[in-house]
Amino acid sequence: MKKKALIIGGVVCVIAVVIITVTLLIGKEDTSLTPVITGAEYNEDYDYNKYLLNPYSESHLAEVEDGFYYLDGILMYYDKNSKKTTYVCSKPNCPHTPGSGCEAYLWHSELHYYNGKLYFISGGIGSDHNSYLSSINLDGSNEQVVMILEKDQHTMWRNNDTLIIHRGIVYYRTSTGEIMANKLGADVENAVPIFKEDLIDLEFDGNGGQILALDSSRKTLYADGDYIYMRLMLQKDDGYVETFFRYNAVTRKSEKIFEIPSEEEVGSWEETGVQSEGWYISGDYIYYFLSGNGLWKYNMETKENTKVIDTKDKGLGTIDDKYLYINNGGSINNTQSTNEVSESQIDNLCIKIYDLKTGEMVGKINYADIYKNKEIDPENEYDGTYNDFRIVGVAKDGIFLRANTFLSDGVFFYADLTDVKNAKFELIPDFEGK
């Protein structure tokens, strides 16, 4: 197996030895960690929106009834009905430019919708090094700090879903390896670890920066019903292995529940012994896609592994309650210095959509349509602009795509899946960001 590591500080060094400790929260009653609701039924106001799970980058999307919010330096709103994008700013006659005091310019990370407000991670307010959870109203007004997440954090590095808000509780990871739980708005001293890594022989670079043994997709948080799931890449033998833990918000206990199976058990795939290329959790099942080896599901109660969709298709898998979306458009260019992607490559790129119940392919969205659509490219000429296509979220009735470019920010597209067989991506005007 191939060892993977992320070095913070830019200096190569020996990976710290990691000892994993699962914290079992047993003891005195802590009412601040009592969920506002319990049970398996999904509540769109109080539950984490698991449908917008994006394992490949931090959360940028927040869905509301009629549209989506997107944050990447500038907070924008896309209305699904009018198909228009607007700045999220409540100031009359605001020019929406840098330095104008526009409320849409938010240099924060992550974005979450919870009970009528938008939340995001902010840090470095004033001269301190704390990490904060902040909120704003849906019109961009009344930005305020809700709570401190971590005092004197060791690093500003963040990637993937580092925080979720679920049923009145905030779950987040710290720069020192812990995953914490705290009541929304509570004092940081009330935070309780639900998972902890003890880093032995911690290394530092020459400038005093902390160096952690963290893969680029090291920790992802997820919620379903009464459970909080923690997806981690843990050291095993000479490499990393994808491992899942879960925390029961009612009993307040954490446990290891799943480890990616070996090649001997399920057969080979592109990342044999390391990780899946997409996963989703619903009820008793963990669905996981093995590129080149189909979609599997693991029953957390019976411990059984079953292949759901038998396909040799390769790529990144995105999964929801209905479909598996196999995207083969990630990192398609091998000659970035020439700023070219061949037209033959584009013609082979697509998202294949499989039905979870029948296992059959029910739709296919071709990326060539993006290039050959006159509305997007008035000259109707392929120009080799995009070199990477990523699904950044699956909504109730559609799917978001980000097309990366070589020299500028990405461009976003949305495909309505009401008619999945004829779905096509439409450009979201001025909906741009990193």
C-alpha positions in Angstrom: 0.0 0.0 0.0 1.1 3.5 -0.8 1.7 5.8 2.2 0.0 9.2 2.1 0.8 12.2 4.3 0.1 15.9 4.4 2.9 18.1 5.7 1.9 21.4 7.3 4.5 24.1 7.2 6.0 23.0 3.8 8.9 21.0 5.4 9.3 17.3 4.8 9.7 15.4 8.1 8.9 12.1 9.8 5.3 11.5 10.4 4.3 11.5 14.0 3.3 8.3 15.7 -0.5 8.4 16.1 -2.3 6.6 18.9 -6.1 6.6 18.4 -8.2 6.9 21.5 -12.0 6.8 21.3 -13.5 8.8 24.1 -16.6 7.1 25.6 -18.7 9.9 27.1 -20.0 8.1 30.1 -20.7 9.9 33.4 -22.6 12.8 34.7 -25.5 14.2 32.7 -24.6 17.1 30.5 -27.9 18.7 29.3 -26.0 21.1 27.0 -25.3 18.1 24.7 -28.9 17.0 24.5 -30.2 17.2 20.9 -33.2 19.4 20.3 -34.9 16.5 18.4 -34.1 12.8 18.2 -35.1 9.9 15.9 -34.3 8.8 12.4 -36.7 11.2 10.5 -34.9 14.0 8.7 -35.7 17.6 9.6 -34.5 20.2 7.1 -34.2 23.0 9.7 -32.4 21.2 12.5 -30.5 18.4 10.7 -27.1 18.6 8.9 -27.8 18.5 5.1 -26.0 15.2 4.3 -27.2 15.5 0.7 -24.6 18.2 0.1 -21.8 16.1 1.3 -18.6 16.8 -0.6 -15.7 14.6 0.4 -13.3 16.4 -1.9 -13.3 19.9 -0.5 -14.7 21.9 2.4 -18.4 22.8 2.4 -19.2 25.8 0.2 -22.9 25.2 -0.5 -26.0 25.7 1.6 -29.5 24.8 0.3 -32.8 26.5 1.1 -36.2 25.9 -0.3 -35.9 27.9 -3.5 -32.1 28.0 -4.1 -28.6 27.8 -2.9 -26.0 29.9 -1.1 -22.4 29.7 -2.1 -19.4 31.1 -0.2 -15.8 31.5 -1.5 -14.7 35.0 -0.4 -18.0 36.4 -1.8 -21.4 35.1 -0.6 -23.8 34.6 -3.5 -27.3 33.3 -3.8 -28.7 31.3 -6.8 -32.4 31.2 -7.3 -33.5 28.0 -8.9 -36.8 29.5 -10.3 -35.4 32.6 -11.9 -32.0 31.1 -12.5 -30.3 34.3 -11.4 -27.4 34.9 -9.1 -27.3 37.8 -6.6 -24.9 39.2 -4.0 -26.1 38.4 -0.5 -26.0 42.0 0.8 -28.8 44.0 2.5 -27.2 47.4 2.0 -29.3 49.7 -0.4 -27.4 50.8 -3.5 -24.3 48.8 -2.5 -21.8 48.6 -5.4 -20.7 45.1 -4.3 -17.0 45.8 -4.8 -14.0 45.1 -2.5 -13.5 47.8 0.1 -17.0 49.1 -0.2 -18.3 47.5 3.0 -20.4 45.1 1.0 -21.8 42.4 3.3 -21.2 39.7 0.7 -17.5 39.9 1.0 -16.8 37.2 3.7 -13.3 35.8 3.9 -14.3 32.8 6.0 -14.4 29.1 5.5 -17.2 26.5 5.2 -20.9 27.4 4.9 -23.9 25.8 6.6 -27.6 26.5 6.9 -29.2 25.9 10.2 -32.7 27.0 11.4 -33.0 30.2 9.4 -29.4 31.4 9.5 -26.1 30.9 7.7 -23.1 29.8 9.6 -19.4 29.7 8.8 -15.9 29.4 10.4 -14.0 32.6 11.0 -10.6 33.1 12.6 -7.9 35.5 13.5 -10.3 38.3 14.6 -8.2 41.2 15.9 -4.8 39.9 17.0 -5.8 36.6 18.5 -5.5 33.1 17.0 -8.9 31.7 18.0 -11.3 29.9 15.7 -14.9 31.1 15.8 -18.3 30.1 14.5 -20.1 33.1 13.1 -23.6 33.6 11.6 -25.5 36.0 9.4 -29.1 36.4 8.3 -30.2 35.1 5.0 -30.1 38.6 3.5 -26.5 39.1 4.5 -27.2 41.4 7.5 -26.3 41.1 11.2 -23.0 39.2 11.0 -21.9 38.1 14.5 -19.7 35.7 16.4 -21.8 32.9 17.9 -19.1 31.0 19.8 -15.4 30.2 20.1 -14.5 26.8 18.6 -10.9 26.6 19.6 -8.5 28.9 21.5 -5.0 29.6 20.2 -5.4 27.1 17.4 -2.1 25.5 16.2 -2.8 25.9 12.5 -5.3 27.6 10.1 -5.3 24.5 7.9 -8.7 23.2 7.1 -10.1 20.9 4.4 -13.3 18.9 3.9 -16.3 19.1 6.3 -14.5 20.2 9.5 -17.7 21.3 11.2 -21.4 20.4 11.1 -24.4 21.7 13.1 -26.9 19.0 13.9 -30.0 19.2 16.1 -28.6 22.1 18.2 -25.1 20.7 18.7 -22.0 21.8 16.9 -19.5 19.1 16.0 -16.0 20.1 14.8 -12.4 19.1 14.6 -9.5 21.0 16.2 -6.0 21.6 15.0 -4.7 19.2 17.7 -6.6 16.1 16.5 -9.8 16.1 18.6 -13.4 16.1 17.4 -15.5 18.2 19.8 -19.2 18.5 20.6 -20.7 21.7 22.1 -24.1 23.3 22.3 -24.6 25.9 19.7 -23.7 29.2 21.3 -22.1 27.7 24.4 -18.8 28.7 26.0 -15.8 26.9 24.6 -15.0 25.5 28.0 -18.1 23.3 27.8 -16.9 21.5 24.6 -16.4 17.8 25.1 -14.2 15.5 22.9 -16.1 12.6 21.2 -12.9 11.5 19.4 -9.3 12.2 20.2 -5.9 11.5 18.6 -2.9 11.6 20.9 0.1 12.7 18.8 3.3 11.4 20.2 6.7 12.9 19.3 5.0 15.9 17.7 7.2 17.5 15.0 7.7 21.2 14.3 9.3 22.9 11.4 12.1 25.5 11.6 9.6 28.3 12.0 7.7 26.8 14.8 4.8 25.6 12.7 3.1 22.4 13.7 3.4 19.4 11.5 0.6 16.9 11.7 0.3 13.4 10.2 -2.8 14.3 8.2 -4.0 13.2 4.8 -5.7 15.8 2.6 -9.0 14.0 3.3 -8.1 13.1 6.9 -11.3 13.8 8.7 -14.9 14.3 7.4 -17.9 14.7 9.7 -21.4 13.6 8.8 -24.7 13.2 10.5 -27.7 10.9 10.1 -30.5 10.7 12.6 -29.1 10.3 16.2 -25.6 9.5 14.9 -22.6 11.6 14.1 -20.2 9.8 11.8 -16.4 10.4 11.7 -14.6 9.3 8.5 -10.9 9.2 9.0 -7.7 8.0 7.3 -5.9 6.1 10.0 -2.4 4.6 9.8 -2.2 0.9 9.4 0.8 -1.2 8.6 2.8 0.8 6.0 -0.1 3.1 4.8 -3.5 4.6 5.6 -6.8 2.9 5.7 -10.3 4.6 5.5 -12.0 4.0 8.9 -15.4 5.1 10.2 -16.4 5.8 13.8 -19.8 6.9 15.1 -21.0 8.8 18.1 -24.5 8.3 19.5 -25.9 11.7 20.4 -28.5 10.1 22.8 -26.2 7.7 24.7 -23.1 9.9 24.1 -20.9 6.9 23.2 -18.4 6.6 20.4 -17.4 3.4 18.6 -15.5 2.1 15.6 -17.9 0.7 13.1 -16.2 0.1 9.7 -12.9 -0.2 8.0 -12.5 -0.3 4.2 -12.3 -4.0 3.3 -9.2 -5.7 1.9 -8.6 -6.8 -1.6 -8.9 -10.4 -0.4 -12.5 -9.7 0.7 -14.0 -7.6 -2.2 -11.4 -7.8 -5.0 -9.1 -5.1 -6.3 -9.9 -1.4 -7.1 -7.9 1.7 -8.0 -7.1 2.5 -4.4 -6.9 -1.0 -3.0 -6.3 -1.0 0.8 -6.5 2.7 1.2 -9.9 4.3 0.6 -13.1 4.5 -1.4 -13.8 7.1 -4.0 -17.1 8.2 -2.5 -19.4 7.2 0.3 -22.8 7.8 1.8 -24.6 6.7 5.0 -28.3 6.1 5.4 -30.0 4.0 8.2 -28.0 0.9 8.9 -25.9 1.1 5.8 -22.6 2.6 4.7 -22.5 2.8 0.9 -19.0 3.1 -0.6 -17.8 3.3 -4.2 -14.7 1.4 -5.2 -13.5 2.9 -8.5 -13.4 0.0 -11.1 -15.1 -2.4 -8.6 -18.7 -1.0 -8.3 -20.8 0.2 -5.4 -20.9 -1.7 -2.1 -22.9 -1.4 1.1 -22.0 -2.4 4.6 -24.6 -3.3 7.2 -23.5 -1.8 10.5 -25.7 -4.2 12.4 -25.1 -7.6 10.7 -21.5 -6.7 9.6 -22.2 -7.9 6.0 -20.7 -6.5 2.8 -22.8 -6.6 -0.3 -22.2 -5.4 -3.9 -25.1 -3.2 -4.9 -24.0 -2.1 -8.4 -21.6 -4.2 -10.4 -19.7 -1.9 -12.8 -16.1 -1.4 -13.9 -16.6 2.3 -14.4 -13.8 4.4 -12.8 -13.9 7.8 -11.3 -15.2 9.7 -8.3 -18.5 8.4 -6.8 -21.2 10.7 -5.3 -24.2 8.9 -3.7 -27.6 9.9 -2.4 -30.8 8.0 -1.4 -31.6 7.3 -5.1 -28.5 7.3 -7.3 -24.8 6.6 -7.7 -23.1 9.3 -9.8 -19.8 8.2 -11.3 -17.8 11.2 -12.5 -14.7 10.4 -14.6 -13.9 14.1 -15.2 -11.5 14.7 -12.3 -8.0 15.9 -13.2 -8.2 15.1 -16.9 -5.2 17.1 -18.0 -1.7 15.7 -18.1 0.0 18.6 -19.8 -0.9 21.7 -17.7 2.1 23.6 -19.0 0.5 23.6 -22.5 -2.9 24.7 -21.2 -4.5 22.1 -23.5 -7.0 19.3 -23.1 -7.7 17.3 -26.2 -11.2 17.3 -27.7 -11.1 13.5 -27.7 -10.7 13.6 -23.9 -13.7 15.8 -23.5 -15.9 13.5 -25.7 -15.2 10.7 -23.3 -16.0 12.6 -20.1 -19.4 12.2 -18.4 -21.3 11.5 -15.3 -23.0 8.1 -15.3 -26.1 7.8 -13.1 -27.1 4.4 -11.6 -30.3 3.5 -9.8 -29.5 2.2 -6.3 -32.5 -0.1 -6.3 -32.2 -1.7 -9.7 -28.5 -1.3 -10.2 -29.1 -0.1 -13.8 -27.6 3.0 -15.5 -30.6 5.4 -15.9 -28.9 8.5 -17.1 -25.7 10.1 -18.5 -24.6 13.7 -18.6 -21.9 14.4 -21.1 -19.3 17.2 -20.5 -19.1 17.7 -24.2 -22.5 19.5 -24.0 -20.8 22.2 -21.9 -18.3 23.0 -24.6 -20.7 22.7 -27.5 -23.5 24.7 -25.9 -23.7 28.1 -27.8 -25.1 29.8 -24.7 -21.9 28.9 -22.8 -19.5 29.2 -25.7 -21.0 31.7 -28.3 -18.4 30.8 -30.9 -19.3 27.1 -30.4 -15.6 26.3 -30.4 -13.8 24.0 -27.9 -11.1 26.1 -26.2 -9.6 23.6 -23.7 -10.4 25.9 -20.7 -11.5 23.3 -18.2 -9.2 20.7 -16.8 -11.2 19.3 -13.9 -14.8 18.6 -13.2 -16.1 18.0 -9.6 -19.5 17.4 -8.2 -19.8 19.8 -5.3 -23.2 18.8 -4.0 -26.4 16.8 -4.8 -29.6 18.7 -4.0 -33.1 17.4 -3.6 -33.8 17.6 -7.4 -30.5 18.5 -9.0 -26.7 18.3 -9.0 -24.0 21.0 -8.8 -20.8 20.8 -10.9 -17.7 22.9 -10.6 -15.5 23.1 -13.8 -12.0 24.1 -12.8 -9.9 26.2 -15.1 -6.1 26.6 -15.5 -5.7 30.3 -15.0 -8.8 31.6 -13.3 -11.6 30.6 -10.8 -13.9 27.7 -11.5 -17.3 28.0 -13.3 -20.4 26.4 -11.9 -23.2 24.4 -13.5 -26.5 22.9 -12.3 -28.4 20.0 -13.8 -32.1 19.4 -12.9 -32.6 15.7 -12.2 -36.4 15.8 -12.4 -36.0 14.0 -15.8 -32.8 12.1 -15.0 -32.5 10.5 -18.5 -32.4 13.9 -20.2 -30.5 15.9 -17.6 -28.0 18.5 -18.9 -25.8 21.0 -17.2 -26.7 24.7 -17.4 -24.3 27.5 -16.7 -25.0 29.4 -13.5 -24.3 33.0 -14.5 -21.7 34.9 -12.4 -21.6 32.0 -10.0 -17.9 31.8 -9.8 -15.4 31.0 -7.1 -12.5 28.8 -6.1 
